[in-house]
């Protein structure tokens, strides 16, 4: 009998290749879907973080009419300042993080350069929780000449400004307006670490004009 030689099953080989190709396509599609899902998730996270950042960086302002807590604090020039001694004229307390915070000291420099606040008869008292030795280099670097008031935390706590910025135990970047009678009329916290001096003056004059 003559034996019939069987050829390799080319059809089966092609079928296997086709099946593998189909599997590759399925895997590729699945990977694309996963990548898209991950991309969408990352986008949602980024938008969420950005949105929270914008939300948390928004200024927080309050109108008040309570008697401002009195205090007496030493200053960087070796003197002392009492809030009660400034009765008769409006005062703005500028609480900030102090030493090491460039934007904080730059804010005071720009307030000094803006003549409108002084011309309006408003006294600005910058208050920090530093020693004179700690804050003086910052003042010298930025050319700030206004004496800084040195707080041990008592005054900052009395005005409820602790933990309003990046550090739990320090003030943030905020202002408190006190009228000539010693009544607190307005406060504002600025996590962006900046308020235009002209905007500060506008806010102060608007609040004070309401009393006339």
Long-range contacts (C-beta under 8 A, 24 or more apart in sequence): 56-191, 57-191, 57-192, 58-191, 59-188, 59-189, 59-190, 59-191, 59-192, 59-195, 60-164, 60-188, 60-189, 61-186, 61-187, 61-188, 61-189, 61-203, 62-186, 62-187, 62-188, 63-185, 63-186, 63-207, 64-184, 64-185, 64-186, 64-187, 65-183, 65-184, 65-185, 66-183, 66-184, 67-182, 67-183, 67-184, 68-159, 68-176, 68-178, 68-182, 68-183, 68-184, 69-155, 69-158, 69-159, 70-182, 71-154, 71-155, 71-158, 73-127, 73-149, 73-150, 73-151, 73-155, 74-132, 74-149, 74-150, 75-147, 75-148, 75-149, 75-150, 76-132, 76-135, 76-136, 76-139, 76-147, 76-148, 76-150, 77-147, 78-132, 79-147, 81-125, 81-147, 81-149, 83-125, 83-178, 83-182, 84-182, 86-123, 87-180, 87-181, 87-182, 88-180, 89-121, 89-122, 89-123, 89-180, 90-120, 90-121, 90-122, 90-123, 90-177, 90-178, 90-179, 90-180, 90-204, 90-208, 91-122, 91-123, 91-124, 91-125, 91-177, 91-178, 92-117, 92-122, 92-123, 92-124, 92-125, 92-175, 92-176, 92-177, 92-178, 92-200, 92-204, 93-125, 93-127, 93-159, 93-175, 93-176, 93-178, 94-124, 94-125, 94-126, 94-127, 94-174, 94-175, 95-127, 95-128, 95-156, 95-159, 95-161, 95-171, 95-172, 95-173, 95-174, 95-175, 95-176, 96-126, 96-127, 96-128, 96-171, 96-172, 96-173, 96-174, 97-128, 97-165, 97-166, 97-167, 97-170, 97-171, 97-172, 97-173, 98-128, 98-129, 98-130, 98-134, 98-135, 98-138, 98-148, 98-170, 99-128, 99-130, 99-134, 99-135, 99-137, 99-138, 100-138, 101-138, 101-193, 102-138, 102-142, 103-173, 103-193, 103-194, 104-128, 104-173, 104-193, 105-138, 105-139, 105-141, 105-142, 105-144, 106-142, 107-173, 107-193, 107-194, 107-195, 108-142, 108-144, 108-146, 109-142, 109-143, 109-144, 110-197, 111-197, 111-200, 112-144, 112-145, 112-146, 113-197, 114-197, 114-198, 114-201, 116-197, 116-198, 116-201, 117-197, 117-200, 117-201, 117-204, 120-201, 120-204, 120-205, 122-201, 122-204, 125-149, 127-151, 127-155, 127-156, 127-171, 128-171, 129-153, 129-156, 129-169, 129-170, 129-171, 159-187, 161-189, 164-189, 164-191, 165-189, 165-191, 165-193, 175-200, 177-203, 177-204, 177-207, 177-208, 179-207, 179-208, 179-211, 185-211
